[in-house]
Each structure stands twice: as C-alpha cells, then as structure tokens.
Amino acid sequence: MATKAKAPVAAQGVTKRAAARAVGKVGATTEDEVLATAHALGAALHRVGAVDAATMRDLDAL
C-alpha cells in the first residue's frame, strides 16, 4: 500500500522553527504544540497583513 507523502513544512504554513519546537524534541507537551501552532498561525496572518507588528511581537514572546 502506497503512503501519501506529506507536504514540506513550509507548504503546510508552519515555520521550520515552530515545527522543530513542536515535533523535534522528545516528549513535546501539548502546550508546546499549541503554542507552536498559535505562533505559526500568527506568522501566517502577519505575512498577509492581518496581524500588525505589535501583535506579532506578543506572539513571539510566547
């Protein structure tokens, strides 16, 4: 049975840094995964102009 190849991390809208935080370390907690997802979403919204720089700095602080 053929397995479906996953899209590259960048194509999934998740930064490599966020993906490394959520998946790369052994025993990543649910909280780490949620924060990484929130940061990735905020970064994507910032790229399209839906989130301003001040809000992105708040997300970076998480």
Steps between C-alpha positions, in 0.01 A plus 500: 500500500646835398526768763406856428800733511468793736539852367819680605474686828500840328212393275295411806521859627723411794842653539793263539572648842144442622499149359830423672364624832182295472633181345879500523545448868419176672203522734358823361202595709159592373560855621813527284307374200218748558742792541690398186174481306385840631833655406491347152147627447598846621802502268281406205249772587785751534634408155163582340454817704221384730717535814712804576861500621406570863270198515766284335749608769250384763477162328879480477517547876298182553 
